[in-house]
Structure formats: C-alpha cells, structure tokens
Amino acid sequence: MVELNLKNRELCDQKSTTLNTKISITAFSSISPLGNNVDTVWEKYLDNKHCFTRQFLDQQETSVAALSEESKQIIAEVRESDIKYKFLDDSVLFALEASRKAVEQAGWNSEDVFGINIGSSRGATDLFEKHYKEYIDTGKAQTLASPTTTLGNISSWIAHDLQSVGPEISHSITCSTALHALLNGVAWLKSGMADKFLVGGSEAPLTDFTIAQMRALKIYSRINQEEEPWPNLAFDFDKTQNTMILGEGAAVCCLESGEKDNAIAYVTGVGYATEILEHNISISAEATCFQKSMKMALKDVDLETVDAIVMHAPGTIKGDLTELRAIEKVFGSELPLLTTNKWKIGHTFGSSGILSLELGLLMLQHDTFIGVPFGTKQNQTQSIKKVLINAVGFGGNAVSILIEKS
C-alpha cells in the first residue's frame, strides 16, 4: 500500500510538472499582404500605410488585401513543386509555403515526430466555387472535387509535404480558428502526448461569392480608397459605418514543450470562452466571451505587467466597440497599449488570429509598439515584455493568448 501511494504521488508530480511546463515558440512564418519574410513584414508595419488594392469582385470594384506579385510567384512555384499540388486550393498552398519555412527555421526534420493543426474558416473557397459552378453548368462533378475541397486536406497535404508522422488536425471555428489551433497545440504539449506541434491558419477568401456574403451582412467597407485614406476603420470607435475588408494569407508557428535555447517567445497564458447568442453573428454589448477568455489567459498575472493587446477589431461598429468594452471591464481605467492590424491587412478570417500573433511577436522582438495611425495616439513608456492576443468569430468563440519575451 505504501509503494502504491508513493507511485501515485510520483505520477501526480509528473503530471503537475507537465501541466506547468513552459511552451516555447521556436519558429514563425507567414505569407500575407505584408510580405513573405520577417524583415519585409516588419518594414510594412513601420510604414503606416495600408495594403489594400482594388479588384473586380462581386460585380464591382472592391477593396481587398491580396498577396503581392512576388508572393504570388512563390505560391506558383509551390504549386509546381509536386505534380499532385496542381489541383490544390490556394488556402492549402499558402499553408504549405509558411509551414516549410517555419519547420526549417525551427530545425525540425522528417525524423522529428510533431503534430500539425492548421485550420481555416472557409477552407478551399475558390476551388469549391469553381467546382460547384462547373457542376451547375454541366451537371457533372470533377473526380477530385471532393478530396481537394474538404477542410482536412490542409493539414494532410502539409504532413505529406513535410513527411511528418505525428497527428494531423484541421478544424474551422470561424475567425478564431488559428488561435484555437494554437490552443489545441498547447493542450497536446501540456498533456505530454506530444513534444512539438505546428499550428496556425490559412485563408484564401478573395472570391465573388465570399465578398457577396459579407456585403449581404452589411459589414463590408463601402469607403472608396481612392477618395479616402483609410478604407478600413478598425480601431476607430466613433465610426458610423461598418468597414470590414477581406484579406488573404497564412501563418504558422512551431511550438515545443519546455524552455528552448532557440525560443523567440513563450506562451504563458491561454483562455477561451463561448457566449450565448441572440442570432448567428451576434456578440454581447460588453463581449462577455472576451472578458472570460482574457481572464482565463491572465489568471495569476498582474494586469499592470501586460504591456499591449493586439485586438481582434475587424473594423465593424459593434465588433470593435464591444471588444474595447470587454478590455475596459477586465483592466479597468489603466489600459495596456491597444492595437490591431485589420486597418492594414483586412480580415483574413481563419488566419487572422495567427497574423495578430505575428504582430505581437514582432513588437516583443523589436521592443516597439505599432499603433493605428488614425487612432488615439498612445505612447510607449516601458519595454514591451508581455502581449495579449485576442480573436473571436461568428458563434462567439473567443480565444486569448498571452505571450512573453524569451
């Protein structure tokens, strides 16, 4: 009996140690309207200019945040790198490119056992629309219509490309998808079921039908960027119209259990919450889900030590304001520095949270706050050591991630 009690105590101690283990971010890579490498991305954040261009979508000129011609060429080369990639959607190819670079940066190889969790809000948007149109026009579906448009094919193709042997997970939790992937990776690592996880999100939503859906919700920006300097007014809490704009891109990060010499930052808090909805896209006046997710992520953390928050803030009247109210409820009158990147790169749906994480990582790395040029000026008065990242999607699924300097 004494031996059994000692064994149980040892197991409990091991479990407690695993749950308290630090989670290292050992690599990060992205491809987005900001660029395809970390230096270009940082330069874009410093220039105080938005990344929007005009494309003819949904039968009219539309503001969008698209990949640059250089980045599109990189994606074209990814498509040509394997004959099987010829018929894949851009959402898969974006994720392949980001994953290749991240894994190389982290020093992982085919002998490493690591999990993959890459999500997307809409998945193979462009390819699905093309296959469906062909079916309507001809009455026949292409042979590869199903396997190339299922959500799970993002992580599956990444696993194929990287020759990994760990678990592969894909999911869609609307606009908080990527941070849910990070949340899931942290859970696997803290459970002791994995030592390494590749997590992130990818989205290629710049299609006629997707834009039409956002316009039907009356949340898409109607501001003419040729006449006004800021077509997306994310972080303007006095705006009188919704100004959301869609962007495309993917980002991933490598998570590892424990403190690592090559860590670029640590995940030290995670939070999540869902709130009761009044209708399909609703969120409460004080974003109860955000209050809960932030409080969970900040458990046992002195709120005064949180230096900045990268808000979800999509550029809609209610979305921006309710998140601000939630932050005020949690932090009181002494708010951290607040920012968002939606005014610059638009809303990238399922990959938006991980691209917000990228901004947080860069602010930590450069010890420089990146504000919103048309927002209330905020002065950085101390070193940036802790940044909170928020994301929420249709369905009131909020996630908050706290990161700290390594």
C-alpha positions in Angstrom: 0.0 0.0 0.0 2.9 2.4 0.8 4.6 1.6 -2.5 1.3 2.2 -4.3 0.8 5.6 -2.6 4.4 6.6 -3.5 3.8 5.6 -7.1 0.6 7.6 -7.3 2.4 10.6 -5.8 5.2 10.3 -8.4 2.6 10.2 -11.2 0.8 13.3 -9.8 4.1 15.1 -9.5 4.9 14.2 -13.1 1.5 15.4 -14.3 1.8 18.7 -12.4 5.3 19.3 -13.9 3.9 18.6 -17.4 1.0 21.0 -16.9 3.3 23.7 -15.7 5.8 23.3 -18.5 6.6 26.4 -20.5 5.6 26.4 -24.1 8.2 27.8 -26.4 7.5 29.4 -29.8 10.7 28.3 -31.7 9.7 29.5 -35.2 7.2 31.6 -37.0 6.5 32.1 -40.7 3.8 33.8 -42.8 2.8 34.8 -46.2 0.3 37.7 -46.4 -0.2 41.1 -47.9 2.6 42.2 -45.6 5.1 40.0 -47.4 6.7 36.6 -47.2 9.6 37.1 -44.8 10.0 38.6 -41.3 12.1 41.6 -42.4 9.6 42.7 -45.1 6.7 42.2 -42.7 8.3 44.4 -40.1 9.1 47.1 -42.6 5.5 47.1 -43.7 4.4 47.6 -40.1 6.7 50.6 -39.8 5.5 52.4 -42.9 2.0 53.4 -41.6 0.4 52.5 -45.0 -2.4 50.1 -45.6 -2.0 47.1 -48.0 -5.4 47.4 -49.8 -5.8 47.3 -53.6 -8.9 47.2 -55.8 -10.2 44.1 -57.6 -13.3 43.5 -59.5 -15.3 41.1 -57.3 -19.0 40.6 -56.8 -19.6 42.6 -59.9 -18.0 45.8 -58.7 -14.6 47.3 -57.8 -13.8 46.0 -54.3 -11.1 46.9 -51.7 -9.1 43.8 -50.7 -5.8 42.9 -49.2 -4.1 40.5 -51.6 -0.7 38.9 -51.8 2.0 40.8 -53.7 3.1 39.7 -57.1 6.3 38.4 -55.6 4.4 36.3 -53.1 2.0 35.0 -55.8 5.0 33.8 -57.7 6.3 32.0 -54.7 2.9 30.2 -54.4 3.0 29.4 -58.1 6.4 27.7 -57.5 4.9 25.7 -54.6 2.2 24.5 -56.9 4.7 23.4 -59.5 6.9 21.7 -56.9 4.8 18.5 -56.9 2.5 17.3 -59.7 -0.1 16.4 -57.0 -0.3 20.1 -56.0 -1.5 21.3 -59.4 -5.2 21.0 -58.4 -4.9 22.2 -54.8 -6.6 25.4 -53.5 -4.6 28.5 -52.6 -5.5 28.0 -48.9 -3.5 24.8 -49.0 -0.6 26.2 -50.9 -0.3 29.3 -48.6 -0.1 27.0 -45.6 2.5 24.7 -47.4 4.8 27.7 -48.0 4.5 29.0 -44.5 5.0 25.6 -42.9 8.1 24.7 -45.0 9.8 27.9 -43.8 8.8 27.5 -40.1 9.9 23.9 -39.8 13.3 24.8 -41.5 13.7 27.7 -39.1 12.9 25.5 -36.1 15.4 22.9 -37.3 12.8 20.1 -37.5 13.2 17.3 -40.0 11.4 14.2 -41.2 12.8 12.2 -38.2 11.1 14.5 -35.7 7.7 13.4 -34.5 5.5 16.5 -34.5 1.7 17.2 -34.7 0.1 19.5 -37.2 -3.0 21.6 -36.6 -3.7 24.1 -39.3 -7.2 25.5 -39.5 -9.3 27.6 -41.9 -12.6 29.3 -41.6 -13.8 28.7 -45.1 -11.3 26.2 -46.5 -10.9 25.7 -50.2 -13.1 28.7 -51.1 -12.1 29.4 -54.6 -11.8 25.8 -55.7 -15.2 24.9 -54.2 -16.9 27.7 -56.0 -15.3 26.7 -59.3 -16.3 23.0 -58.9 -19.8 23.9 -58.0 -20.2 26.3 -60.9 -18.9 23.6 -63.3 -21.5 21.2 -61.8 -24.3 23.7 -62.3 -23.2 24.4 -65.9 -22.6 20.7 -67.0 -24.3 18.5 -64.5 -21.1 16.7 -63.7 -18.5 16.9 -60.9 -14.8 16.6 -61.4 -13.1 13.5 -60.0 -11.0 15.4 -57.5 -13.8 17.8 -56.4 -14.3 16.2 -53.0 -10.8 15.5 -51.8 -9.5 18.9 -52.8 -12.3 20.9 -51.1 -12.6 19.1 -47.8 -11.2 21.1 -44.9 -8.9 18.3 -43.7 -6.8 18.4 -46.8 -4.8 21.4 -45.5 -3.0 19.6 -42.6 -2.9 16.3 -44.7 -1.0 18.0 -47.5 1.4 19.7 -45.1 2.1 16.3 -43.5 2.7 14.8 -46.9 5.0 17.7 -47.9 7.0 17.6 -44.7 6.9 13.8 -44.4 5.7 14.1 -40.8 4.3 11.1 -38.8 2.5 12.9 -36.0 -1.2 13.6 -35.6 -2.8 15.8 -38.3 -5.8 18.0 -37.3 -7.8 20.5 -39.3 -10.7 22.5 -38.0 -12.9 25.5 -38.6 -14.0 27.8 -35.7 -14.7 30.8 -37.9 -12.4 33.8 -37.3 -10.8 32.4 -34.1 -9.7 29.2 -35.9 -5.9 29.8 -35.9 -5.7 30.7 -32.2 -7.9 27.6 -31.5 -5.2 25.6 -33.3 -2.5 27.2 -31.0 -4.7 26.4 -28.0 -5.0 22.8 -29.1 -1.3 22.6 -29.7 -0.6 23.8 -26.2 -3.1 21.2 -24.8 -1.2 18.4 -26.6 2.1 19.6 -25.3 1.0 20.1 -21.7 -0.7 16.7 -21.7 2.6 15.1 -22.5 1.2 13.4 -25.7 3.5 15.4 -27.9 6.7 17.4 -27.6 6.3 19.5 -30.8 3.3 20.9 -32.7 3.0 23.0 -35.9 -0.1 25.3 -35.5 -1.7 28.1 -37.5 -4.3 29.1 -40.0 -4.7 29.7 -43.7 -7.3 31.6 -45.7 -7.9 32.5 -49.4 -11.3 34.2 -49.4 -11.0 36.7 -52.2 -13.8 35.3 -54.3 -17.0 36.7 -55.7 -19.3 34.7 -53.6 -17.4 35.3 -50.3 -17.4 39.1 -50.9 -21.1 38.9 -51.8 -21.8 37.2 -48.5 -20.0 39.9 -46.5 -21.9 42.5 -48.3 -25.2 40.7 -47.6 -24.3 41.0 -43.9 -23.8 44.8 -44.5 -20.4 44.7 -42.8 -18.1 45.2 -45.9 -16.5 48.6 -46.3 -18.2 51.0 -48.8 -15.4 53.5 -48.5 -13.6 54.3 -51.7 -9.9 54.0 -51.0 -9.1 56.3 -54.0 -11.0 59.1 -52.2 -10.4 58.4 -48.5 -7.0 57.5 -46.9 -8.4 54.7 -44.7 -10.9 52.3 -46.2 -10.9 50.1 -43.1 -11.5 52.0 -39.9 -10.6 49.2 -37.4 -9.9 50.9 -34.1 -12.0 54.0 -34.9 -14.6 53.6 -32.1 -16.6 56.6 -33.4 -17.2 55.4 -36.9 -20.8 55.4 -38.2 -20.5 52.6 -40.8 -19.0 49.1 -40.9 -15.7 49.0 -42.7 -14.5 45.4 -42.8 -12.3 44.4 -45.7 -11.1 40.9 -46.6 -7.5 39.8 -46.9 -5.7 36.6 -47.6 -2.7 34.7 -46.2 -1.4 32.1 -43.9 0.8 31.9 -40.9 2.1 29.1 -38.7 4.3 28.7 -35.6 6.3 25.9 -34.1 5.5 25.1 -30.5 7.8 23.0 -28.3 7.4 21.8 -24.7 9.8 23.4 -22.2 12.3 26.2 -22.4 14.3 26.1 -25.6 17.5 28.0 -26.5 16.0 29.0 -29.8 12.7 30.2 -28.4 11.6 33.5 -29.8 8.8 33.9 -27.2 6.8 31.8 -24.7 3.1 31.1 -24.5 2.4 31.7 -20.8 -1.4 32.0 -20.8 -4.3 30.7 -22.8 -8.0 31.4 -22.5 -11.2 30.6 -24.3 -14.9 31.1 -24.0 -18.2 30.9 -25.8 -21.3 33.1 -25.1 -25.0 32.5 -25.7 -26.0 34.1 -29.0 -29.1 36.1 -29.9 -28.5 35.4 -33.6 -25.9 33.9 -36.0 -23.3 36.7 -35.9 -24.2 38.4 -32.6 -21.9 39.4 -29.8 -22.9 40.9 -26.5 -22.6 44.6 -25.8 -19.6 44.0 -23.5 -18.3 40.9 -25.3 -18.7 38.5 -22.4 -16.8 35.8 -24.2 -13.8 38.1 -24.5 -13.9 39.0 -20.8 -13.9 35.3 -19.9 -11.1 34.3 -22.3 -8.9 37.2 -21.2 -9.4 36.5 -17.5 -8.5 32.8 -18.1 -5.4 33.7 -20.1 -4.4 36.3 -17.4 -5.0 34.0 -14.4 -2.5 34.8 -11.6 -0.9 37.6 -13.9 -0.5 41.1 -12.5 -2.6 43.1 -15.1 -0.2 46.0 -14.8 2.5 43.8 -16.4 0.6 43.3 -19.6 2.2 45.9 -22.0 0.0 45.6 -25.1 -3.1 43.9 -26.5 -3.5 43.1 -30.2 -7.2 43.3 -30.6 -9.4 41.3 -33.0 -11.1 44.6 -34.0 -12.4 43.7 -37.6 -13.5 47.2 -38.5 -17.2 46.8 -37.7 -19.0 49.2 -35.4 -20.2 46.6 -32.9 -17.2 44.3 -33.2 -14.6 46.9 -32.4 -16.6 48.7 -29.6 -17.7 45.6 -27.8 -14.1 44.3 -27.6 -13.0 47.6 -26.2 -15.7 47.5 -23.6 -14.6 44.0 -22.6 -11.0 45.1 -22.2 -12.1 48.0 -20.0 -14.1 45.6 -17.9 -11.1 43.4 -17.3 -8.3 46.1 -17.0 -10.3 49.0 -15.5 -9.1 52.5 -16.2 -5.4 51.6 -16.6 -5.4 50.0 -20.1 -2.4 48.5 -21.8 -1.4 49.8 -25.2 -4.0 48.7 -27.7 -3.7 48.0 -31.4 -4.9 45.9 -34.3 -3.7 45.1 -37.8 -7.1 44.9 -39.6 -6.8 48.5 -40.8 -3.7 47.4 -42.7 -4.3 43.9 -43.9 -8.0 43.5 -43.5 -9.7 40.5 -42.0 -8.2 37.2 -43.0 -10.9 35.1 -41.3 -9.3 31.8 -40.0 -5.7 33.1 -40.2 -6.4 36.5 -38.6 -5.5 35.4 -35.1 -2.1 34.0 -36.0 -1.3 37.1 -38.1 -2.2 39.1 -35.0 0.2 36.9 -33.0 2.9 37.7 -35.6 2.4 41.4 -34.8 2.7 40.6 -31.1 5.9 38.7 -31.6 7.5 41.5 -33.7 6.6 44.1 -31.1 8.3 41.9 -28.4 11.3 41.3 -30.6 11.8 44.9 -31.5 10.5 46.4 -28.3 8.4 48.8 -30.4 4.7 49.4 -30.2 2.9 49.5 -33.5 -0.2 51.6 -33.2 -3.0 52.6 -35.6 -2.1 55.8 -37.4 -5.5 57.3 -37.3 -6.3 56.1 -33.7 -5.8 57.9 -30.5 -2.0 58.4 -30.0 -0.6 56.1 -27.4 3.0 56.5 -26.1 5.2 53.5 -25.2 6.7 54.3 -21.8 8.3 51.0 -21.0 9.7 47.9 -22.5 7.2 45.5 -24.1 7.6 42.2 -22.4 4.0 40.7 -22.4 1.4 40.9 -25.2 -2.1 39.6 -25.2 -3.6 38.5 -28.5 -7.4 38.3 -29.0 -9.6 36.6 -31.6 -13.3 35.9 -31.9 -15.5 34.5 -34.6 -19.2 34.0 -35.6 -20.6 31.9 -32.8 -19.0 34.0 -30.0 -15.9 31.7 -29.9 -13.2 33.8 -28.2 -9.6 33.0 -27.6 -6.9 35.0 -25.8 -3.2 34.1 -25.9 -0.6 35.7 -23.6 3.0 35.7 -24.9 6.2 36.8 -23.2 9.7 37.5 -24.2 12.1 34.5 -24.2 
